[in-house]
Amino acid sequence: MKELFLRNRISKDSKKREYCIEEIASENGFVKKTQKNCAYFIKKEPRFASWRDLLIWLSAQKIKDPKSLREISVIRSINPDTGEGKALLKVTGTVYAKLKGEIYEIKYVHSLAFGLERKSQANLLNNNTRGV
């Protein structure tokens, strides 16, 4: 058995967007859950009149490489006795964009979560297999 859930949320002012795909599959006595999330928060940056102003500000903050505005986290937990486990990969960061002469700051959060548990344990949780 396999279930797939898709969620696409956009705020009324289009400044926040969230996408989520969740998959639940049963196989060989295990329930496997996978969840992928992407969230974006967009705001106009009035501090910067031009792209050059943004670059000067980044330099003053001692940010030489835009990749340094990104953070990656990995968390995992595995039980070798039962074969059950969970893993989470999360990437957060900030990018800047120029559109029609205006500067925008875009903060993002991307996450990928996996969970594997025995079917009997999953059924004890009120038959609710959604969420990791």
Backbone as numpy.savetxt, mean C-alpha at the origin, in Angstrom:
# Nx Ny Nz CAx CAy CAz Cx Cy Cz
-11.68 -23.43 -4.16 -12.53 -22.25 -4.16 -11.64 -21.01 -4.16
-12.05 -20.00 -4.91 -11.30 -18.76 -4.96 -12.29 -17.59 -5.01
-12.03 -16.57 -4.18 -12.86 -15.36 -4.17 -11.96 -14.17 -4.46
-12.50 -13.21 -5.17 -11.75 -12.01 -5.51 -12.61 -10.79 -5.20
-12.04 -9.83 -4.45 -12.74 -8.60 -4.09 -11.95 -7.43 -4.64
-12.65 -6.46 -5.21 -12.01 -5.27 -5.75 -12.68 -4.04 -5.16
-11.86 -3.09 -4.67 -12.39 -1.86 -4.09 -11.65 -0.70 -4.75
-12.39 0.29 -5.20 -11.82 1.47 -5.83 -12.54 2.68 -5.24
-11.83 3.43 -4.39 -12.45 4.58 -3.73 -11.73 5.86 -4.15
-12.51 6.85 -4.55 -11.98 8.17 -4.89 -12.78 9.19 -4.11
-12.08 10.09 -3.41 -12.79 11.10 -2.62 -13.52 12.06 -3.54
-14.49 12.77 -2.99 -15.30 13.69 -3.79 -14.47 14.76 -4.46
-13.40 15.22 -3.80 -12.57 16.26 -4.39 -11.38 15.67 -5.17
-11.36 14.36 -5.36 -10.32 13.64 -6.12 -8.92 13.79 -5.53
-8.81 14.15 -4.27 -7.50 14.34 -3.65 -7.00 13.07 -2.98
-7.87 12.10 -2.81 -7.47 10.84 -2.21 -8.04 9.70 -3.04
-7.16 8.74 -3.34 -7.59 7.57 -4.11 -7.08 6.32 -3.43
-7.91 5.31 -3.41 -7.50 4.04 -2.79 -8.00 2.89 -3.66
-7.10 1.96 -3.93 -7.42 0.77 -4.70 -7.03 -0.44 -3.86
-7.87 -1.44 -3.86 -7.59 -2.64 -3.07 -8.09 -3.87 -3.84
-7.23 -4.87 -3.91 -7.60 -6.16 -4.49 -7.31 -7.21 -3.42
-8.31 -8.02 -3.14 -8.16 -9.05 -2.12 -8.55 -10.39 -2.74
-7.70 -11.38 -2.54 -7.96 -12.71 -3.07 -7.90 -13.72 -1.94
-8.89 -14.60 -1.90 -8.94 -15.66 -0.89 -9.09 -16.98 -1.64
-8.19 -17.91 -1.36 -8.22 -19.19 -2.05 -8.03 -20.32 -1.05
-8.74 -21.42 -1.26 -8.60 -22.62 -0.43 -7.93 -23.70 -1.27
-6.90 -24.32 -0.68 -6.20 -25.36 -1.41 -5.41 -26.23 -0.43
-5.49 -27.53 -0.59 -4.71 -28.49 0.21 -4.85 -28.27 1.71
-6.05 -27.94 2.18 -6.27 -27.79 3.62 -5.86 -26.44 4.18
-5.44 -25.51 3.33 -5.02 -24.18 3.76 -5.90 -23.12 3.10
-6.02 -21.98 3.78 -6.67 -20.80 3.22 -5.57 -19.77 2.99
-5.44 -19.33 1.76 -4.42 -18.34 1.40 -5.12 -17.01 1.14
-4.66 -15.95 1.81 -5.24 -14.62 1.63 -4.16 -13.69 1.10
-4.49 -12.95 0.07 -3.57 -11.98 -0.50 -4.32 -10.66 -0.62
-3.70 -9.58 -0.16 -4.33 -8.27 -0.24 -3.32 -7.25 -0.76
-3.71 -6.53 -1.80 -2.87 -5.49 -2.39 -3.59 -4.16 -2.24
-2.93 -3.18 -1.64 -3.52 -1.86 -1.43 -2.63 -0.79 -2.04
-3.24 0.20 -2.63 -2.55 1.39 -3.11 -3.38 2.59 -2.70
-2.77 3.53 -2.02 -3.48 4.76 -1.61 -2.63 5.96 -2.01
-3.29 6.98 -2.53 -2.61 8.19 -2.96 -3.30 9.40 -2.34
-2.51 10.34 -1.86 -3.03 11.58 -1.28 -2.38 12.72 -2.04
-3.19 13.51 -2.73 -2.68 14.55 -3.62 -3.03 15.92 -3.04
-2.01 16.80 -2.99 -2.30 18.16 -2.55 -1.44 19.15 -3.34
-2.04 20.28 -3.60 -1.33 21.36 -4.29 -0.31 21.95 -3.33
0.87 22.27 -3.83 1.95 22.80 -3.01 2.12 24.30 -3.28
1.46 25.15 -2.50 1.57 26.59 -2.75 2.93 27.18 -2.36
3.76 26.40 -1.62 5.07 26.91 -1.20 6.00 27.15 -2.39
5.75 26.45 -3.48 6.67 26.50 -4.61 6.01 27.13 -5.82
6.58 28.25 -6.26 6.04 28.94 -7.44 6.52 28.29 -8.73
7.66 27.58 -8.64 8.21 26.95 -9.83 8.90 25.64 -9.44
9.23 24.86 -10.45 9.94 23.61 -10.24 11.31 23.89 -9.62
11.92 24.99 -10.03 13.23 25.38 -9.50 13.14 25.63 -7.99
12.07 26.28 -7.54 11.87 26.51 -6.10 11.80 25.19 -5.34
11.13 24.21 -5.92 11.04 22.88 -5.30 12.43 22.25 -5.19
13.22 22.31 -6.27 14.56 21.72 -6.25 15.46 22.41 -5.22
15.34 23.73 -5.09 16.11 24.46 -4.09 15.70 24.01 -2.69
14.40 23.85 -2.46 13.91 23.40 -1.15 14.41 21.98 -0.83
14.33 21.07 -1.83 14.81 19.70 -1.62 16.30 19.71 -1.28
17.06 20.55 -1.96 18.50 20.65 -1.70 18.75 21.16 -0.28
17.97 22.14 0.16 18.11 22.69 1.51 17.77 21.64 2.57
16.89 20.70 2.21 16.53 19.61 3.13 17.56 18.48 3.08
18.61 18.69 2.29 19.68 17.69 2.10 19.16 16.40 1.47
18.19 16.56 0.57 17.65 15.43 -0.17 18.27 15.46 -1.56
19.29 14.63 -1.78 19.98 14.61 -3.06 19.35 13.62 -4.02
18.81 12.54 -3.47 18.22 11.50 -4.30 16.73 11.39 -3.98
15.84 11.64 -4.97 14.39 11.55 -4.69 13.97 10.19 -4.14
14.75 9.13 -4.40 14.40 7.81 -3.86 14.48 7.79 -2.34
15.20 8.75 -1.77 15.29 8.79 -0.31 13.98 9.24 0.33
13.04 9.68 -0.47 11.71 10.05 0.02 10.81 8.82 0.14
11.40 7.64 0.01 10.65 6.38 0.03 11.15 5.52 1.19
10.21 4.81 1.82 10.56 3.91 2.93 9.93 2.55 2.66
10.70 1.49 2.87 10.22 0.13 2.62 10.28 -0.66 3.93
9.18 -1.36 4.25 9.11 -2.19 5.45 8.70 -3.60 5.06
9.32 -4.58 5.69 8.96 -5.98 5.46 8.79 -6.63 6.83
7.66 -7.27 7.03 7.37 -7.97 8.28 6.90 -9.37 7.91
7.44 -10.37 8.59 6.96 -11.73 8.31 6.94 -12.55 9.59
6.04 -13.50 9.60 5.88 -14.38 10.75 5.51 -15.76 10.21
6.33 -16.76 10.53 6.07 -18.11 10.04 6.15 -19.09 11.21
5.18 -19.98 11.30 5.18 -21.04 12.30 5.64 -22.33 11.61
6.87 -22.77 11.83 7.38 -23.96 11.13 6.65 -25.25 11.51
6.03 -25.28 12.67 5.32 -26.49 13.10 4.03 -26.71 12.31
3.31 -25.63 12.01 2.01 -25.75 11.33 2.07 -25.36 9.85
3.11 -24.66 9.45 3.20 -24.19 8.07 2.41 -22.91 7.84
1.83 -22.35 8.90 1.06 -21.11 8.78 2.00 -19.92 8.85
1.58 -18.84 8.23 2.41 -17.65 8.29 1.75 -16.43 7.69
2.38 -15.30 7.91 1.92 -14.01 7.37 3.14 -13.22 6.92
2.95 -12.39 5.91 4.01 -11.51 5.45 3.38 -10.21 4.98
4.10 -9.12 5.19 3.62 -7.79 4.79 4.79 -7.01 4.20
4.58 -6.46 3.02 5.53 -5.56 2.38 4.82 -4.23 2.23
5.44 -3.15 2.72 4.81 -1.84 2.68 5.82 -0.82 2.17
5.40 -0.02 1.18 6.25 1.03 0.62 5.48 2.35 0.77
6.11 3.31 1.42 5.50 4.64 1.57 6.48 5.66 1.01
5.95 6.75 0.52 6.84 7.76 -0.02 6.10 8.99 -0.51
6.90 9.87 -1.09 6.40 11.14 -1.61 7.02 11.40 -2.97
6.22 11.85 -3.91 6.72 12.31 -5.20 6.11 13.68 -5.47
6.79 14.44 -6.29 6.29 15.75 -6.68 6.04 15.74 -8.18
4.99 16.44 -8.59 4.62 16.50 -10.00 4.28 17.94 -10.37
4.54 18.26 -11.63 4.20 19.58 -12.14 3.12 19.40 -13.21
2.02 20.12 -13.06 0.91 20.03 -14.00 0.39 21.43 -14.26
0.44 21.84 -15.50 -0.03 23.18 -15.91 0.60 24.27 -15.05
1.89 24.16 -14.79 2.62 25.19 -14.06 2.45 25.16 -12.55
1.68 24.20 -12.03 1.48 24.11 -10.59 2.17 22.85 -10.06
2.69 22.94 -8.84 3.40 21.84 -8.21 2.45 21.09 -7.27
2.48 19.76 -7.35 1.64 18.91 -6.50 2.53 17.94 -5.72
2.17 17.71 -4.48 2.83 16.70 -3.66 1.90 15.48 -3.62
2.46 14.32 -3.92 1.68 13.09 -3.93 2.32 12.13 -2.94
1.61 11.84 -1.88 2.08 10.85 -0.90 1.38 9.54 -1.24
2.13 8.44 -1.11 1.55 7.16 -1.46 1.91 6.09 -0.42
1.03 5.10 -0.36 1.24 3.92 0.47 0.83 2.72 -0.38
1.78 1.81 -0.60 1.50 0.57 -1.32 1.79 -0.57 -0.35
0.90 -1.52 -0.26 1.15 -2.65 0.61 0.71 -3.95 -0.06
1.40 -5.00 0.30 1.10 -6.34 -0.19 1.17 -7.26 1.02
0.06 -7.92 1.33 0.00 -8.79 2.51 -0.40 -10.20 2.09
0.26 -11.19 2.69 -0.05 -12.59 2.45 -0.35 -13.26 3.78
-1.30 -14.16 3.78 -1.58 -14.95 4.97 -1.89 -16.37 4.56
-1.38 -17.33 5.32 -1.63 -18.73 5.05 -1.97 -19.40 6.38
-3.16 -20.00 6.46 -3.55 -20.67 7.70 -4.32 -21.94 7.37
-4.31 -22.84 8.32 -5.05 -24.10 8.13 -6.54 -23.81 8.03
-7.20 -24.57 7.20 -8.63 -24.35 6.96 -9.45 -24.44 8.24
-9.13 -25.35 9.15 -9.91 -25.48 10.39 -9.78 -24.22 11.24
-8.58 -23.61 11.30 -8.38 -22.35 12.03 -9.16 -21.23 11.38
-9.17 -21.18 10.06 -9.87 -20.12 9.34 -11.37 -20.21 9.59
-11.90 -21.43 9.65 -13.34 -21.60 9.88 -13.75 -21.19 11.28
-12.84 -21.26 12.24 -13.17 -20.86 13.60 -13.37 -19.35 13.73
-12.87 -18.60 12.79 -12.97 -17.13 12.84 -14.29 -16.67 12.24
-15.40 -17.21 12.74 -16.76 -16.83 12.30 -16.96 -17.00 10.81
-16.27 -17.95 10.21 -16.37 -18.18 8.76 -16.10 -16.93 7.95
-15.37 -16.00 8.52 -15.01 -14.76 7.82 -13.55 -14.84 7.42
-13.28 -15.04 6.17 -11.90 -15.18 5.71 -11.35 -13.90 5.13
-12.11 -12.82 5.14 -11.62 -11.56 4.57 -10.64 -10.92 5.54
-9.67 -10.25 4.97 -8.66 -9.54 5.77 -7.46 -10.42 6.02
-6.32 -9.79 6.18 -5.08 -10.52 6.40 -4.52 -10.15 7.74
